[in-house]
C-alpha cells in the first residue's frame, strides 16, 4: 500500500522464492529452517533455492556478508525469482540495502508471518487485527518506498517548509491505526459482553491452544461437528470460533478454537491479537494440543508456554492433549495422571477419532465441581422443579413411590442443583445436608 517496490513476476502458481537461513551461536533463539520452509509454502511461495550459512553476528548493513549477497543475487537471477525471504528479523535499513543490492523484493520472517495472517483472516475482526499489525510493522519501513522524500510542497499560495511525502504517509498510517483501534474496541466490548453472559450462566469455557499445525481445528471439528477450516499448513486458523459441547458431569461448555502459536511470534501480532487471545486468558481450562509426532515437540511446548506467559494465561489450568498418535508406533489412547490422580495429559488422534472418551473424561474430572448424585422424591406440587431438572438433562431415571410421588435419580453439578432449587423456591435442606445459613441466603 505504501511501497514502490520491484514488480513481482507473473508466476500464477505463487512467488518464486529464494530462502535464506543463517546459523548464529544464539542457542534457543535459533530459528528452524524446516519450519521456515513450511511458512513459505503456507504463504503460497515456491521455494527454488535454500541458501544457508553461518556467522558470528549479523552484518549491520545487509545482515549477511558481501559474498553471500552476491551468491543470493546470482541464484535470484538464475531462477528469475520474485522474492528473497530471510528466516530472521531484518531491520528496515537491512531490507532496504538488500533490495537495492539484489534488485528483488526482500521480506523477513516477521513480514512473512504477517503475509500469512493477511491471507488467512476471514472475519472482520481478524482482518482488522492483521491490518493493525501490518501498519505497525510498515511504519518504520515507509522511507524505502519513495525516491522523492525530500521534495517539499510549494508553489504560489503554499510556500514554506511544507510536509514531506514521508511525513504525509506517516500521518495517514497513524490515522488509519487510530480508526482500526476504535473498531477493535467495539469488537472487544461485544466479546466482553458475551463472556459476562456466559459467566452469569456459569457455562465453563475451554480454549484450545497449541503450536500452529498441531491439529487444534481438526480436534475442534471432530468434537463439535463444526466446519472450521483445517489444513496441513501453518496458521490455517486465525479467527476464534466458539461452539457449545456437552460433557458428562459438567453439562454444556463453550469450546474455543484459537490462533496457533509459533516460536518467536512477532510481538506486534501478540499485541494486535490480544482481543482474540483474551478467550485464552479468561478460560476455565486450556487444552494444550501438541503434535506428538513432531521432532520439535518439546521445543514447541516451550514456545507455547512462552506465549501463554506473555499474554498472562500461564495461571489458567491446563490439560496437555498429545494429538496425532496415529503417526506413532504402538501408541494407544490414554490418560496420564499426576501423583494425586489428577489428569495432566491425554493421548489421542483427532484425525482417526481415537481417544475422545479419554479426553471428555479428563475434562469432566478437571472442570466438574462437586456432583449431586442421588434419588430424590417429589410431590405433585414440585412439577416446576421436575420440569427444570429434565430441562437440565439431570434426570437419569424416574420411577414412582407407593403413594404416587415421583422418584428421580439425578446426576448433575451440586451448584446447578442449588440454583434450580432457589429458582423454584424449594428449601435445599429437603434434599441436601446444608448449614442453616447456606440455604437461607
Protein Blocks (a to p, Z undefined) as FASTA:
>chain_A
ZZccddddfbfkbccdddddddddehjmpccfklmmmmmmmnopacfbdcddddfbdcfk
lopafklmmmmmmmmmmnopabdcdfbdcdfklmmmmmmmnopacddfklmmmmmmmmmp
mbfmlmmmmmmmmmmmmmmmmmmmpcklmpccedehiacjbjafklmmmmmmmmmmmmmm
mmmmmmmmmmmmmmmmmmmnopacdddeddehilmmmmmmmmnopabdcdddehkbfbdc
ddddddehklpadddddddddehiafklmmmmmmmmmmmmmpcbdcddddfkbmklmmmm
mmmmmmmmmnopmmgccddddehklmpghiacdddddfkopafbdcddfklogoklmmmm
mmmmmmpccdddddddddfklmmmmmmmmmnopafbdcddfkopacddddddfklmmmmm
mmnopafklmpccdfklmmZZ
